[in-house]
Amino acid sequence: VKRRTRGEMILGGFLPGQIIPLFLSFSVRSLDAQVIQTPSKLEVQEGFFFNLKCNYSSQYQSYFWYHQVPGEPPSVILLISSEGRESQLHRPSAQFQDSGNYFCAL
C-alpha cells in the first residue's frame, strides 16, 4: 500500500499488477455528527485486498457506502444495518473498476 499526495490520480488503463488509486471522503446528514474515514487516500495493487473504515461520533442504525467514478454520479454500493459506531468496506481483490472516490454516509 502506497500513499499519494492529493491530485495525483492516475486515469487510463491499468495492466495486471499495476497500482489502483482509491480516494476517500465522507458525507453526513447531521451537522453535529463527526465521521473519521481511514485511510484518507490509498493505492492498492490490482488483485490485492483492501479495507476502508468509517468511525462515527454517535451510534446510528444505518450506514451507507458510495462509490464515485470521476465524471459520474455516486452510486450506493453497500447499506449496513448496525447499532455500532463503525462501518467497514472490504474488497477481496481490487480491480480497475474499483478506482475512484468512496464516501461513507449516515
N, C-alpha and C positions, 0 to 999 in steps of 0.2 A: 504494500500500500504506500503510495507516494502522495504527498500534499502539493498543491499548486497555488500560486497566488491568483487573486481574482482577475478575471478577464482572459485567462489563458486557455479557454475551452477549445478543444480540437474538434473541428467539424469535418465531415467527409467519411470515406470508407475506412474500415479497420480490417487489418489482416489478423488471422488467428494469433493469439499471444500478445497482441498489442494492448495498450492501456486504454480503458474506457473511463472518461471523466464523468463524475456524478456531482451535481451541485445541489445543495440543500438550503431550504429556507423554511419559514413557518408562517402560519396564519392562525389567528384565534378570533373567536367571536366576542369574548368578554374582555373588556378593557382592563379588568383587574387580574386576569389570568396571566401567568408567566409560563413560557414554554422554552425549554432548553433542548435544542436539537443537536445531536452529536453523531458523527463528526460533522463540522460545517462544510467541509469540502473533502472529497475522496476520489482517488483514482484506483481502479481495480483492473487487473489484467483479465482479459476475456477468458471465460471458463472458470474463474475463481469465485468463491463465496464472498458476499458482503452483507453487512448488518447495519441498519440505521436505527437510531433510538431517539425518542422524544420523552422528556420528563416534564410533567405539568405541576404547577404550584398547588393545585387543588384536585380533588378527586372528581372524575366525570364518568358518565355511563357509556359514552360512545366516543371513539376516536376515529379519524379519517386519515388516510394516506393518499396523496395525489402525486401523479407523475406528469410532468410537462416537458414536451419536446419543444425546442425553440421554434417560434412561429406558429405554434398550435395552442389551443386552449388546454388547460389542465384536465386530466381525467382521473376519476376515483379509481384507485387500484385495490383498496382494502378498507373495510369497515370493521372495527374491533369493538365488541361489546364487553365492557370490563368495569370493575369497580376500583381499579388501581390508579396510580399516578404516572404510569409509564406505558408506552406502546413501542413495539419494535417491528421493523420490516426486515424480513430475511429473504435473501436471494441466493439460492444454492450454486448458481452458475451464471455469472454475468455475461450478457450478450450485448451486441451493438445497440439493439433497440432499448436497452436499459439506460442508455446515455440520456442526460437531461437533468431537469430540476425536480426535486422531491419536496413535497410540502406535507407537514403534519398539521392537522387542524382539529378543532373541537366541534 
